[in-house]
Amino acid sequence: GSVTMISHLECGDDFTVSGESRLKRAKIIELSTGGGNSITASTHSGAYCYVTAGNVTLPNITLLGEQYVILNDSGGQITISKDASDTIVGSTTVDDDKAVTCVAVTTSKWFIVG
């Protein structure tokens, strides 16, 4: 059989695609809340989070490998914070016109690169 569209897919460690496959480009989600932007796994994971105002708070880690790309175009430096029970390895500040990727490397540790 064939699948013409999948709106949501969750799988284990292995995923195999045979034949012709086409991947959808990642979403770009603007974050513009001056008081701060809380992101969620269901809405923002795997998307580009384009920050035009405010800082960013990472959600509580739900899955290993969960990741967020944060693009700062706010006109100034932003700060990345976390859920109270998690830790962060790496810089928590992002200069204007720079980007970082936040990856859940354990069930309680974010690793920030960039």
C-alpha angles and dihedrals in degrees: 000000000000137000118219099183138007117192096184131011132178121182142165126250096302129056122172126192120191127194123003114355133180125195123206117235118253119268122250111217119189116223109198108153105129092203092057140294121244111198127204133210093233095053107027110026110116092009130109107252104211107198116203096161138008137019126287130242117200117221127243106282112261102171137018109253094028106149144185129192110211118199114192115211096146098117092249145040118299132200127226116213132179146216110286094250096050131078131217128220113198136028117328095199125081121195121224114278091020134108138211135187119222115204129184103229095172133010089270107025131082118198114204119201130179 
